[in-house]
Amino acid sequence: MTASVLDQVRAAAAKRILFLPHAVRQMSRPSRMISPAEIEAAINAGEVVEDYPEDMRGHSCLLLGSGDGGRPIHVVCAPKPDYLAIITAYIPHADQWSTDFRKRR
């Protein structure tokens, strides 16, 4: 039985987390300021809300986690053999997502 994408994400993150340039730019925008600790919390306690097995960057997924103060955070990541690639991270907008931030409108 193959491991779920969430299991793969967590196993890859345990080895190393690599923040791609786009993720760093998005995380450091003054309107959101998402810390690496918040990303780690989303990886460790979050859930997969979208799975992208055919992504051109390799199998990736969208995680929903909680950041500082319980704010919702979306993390797009791709597990690799030696690391977890963080593709982007953002605060989901309520007008684009369901009230629980699990489904696109």
Helices and strands as residue ranges (DSSP letters): H 5-15, E 17-19, H 21-27, H 36-45, E 47-52, E 60-66, G 68-70, E 72-79, E 84-90
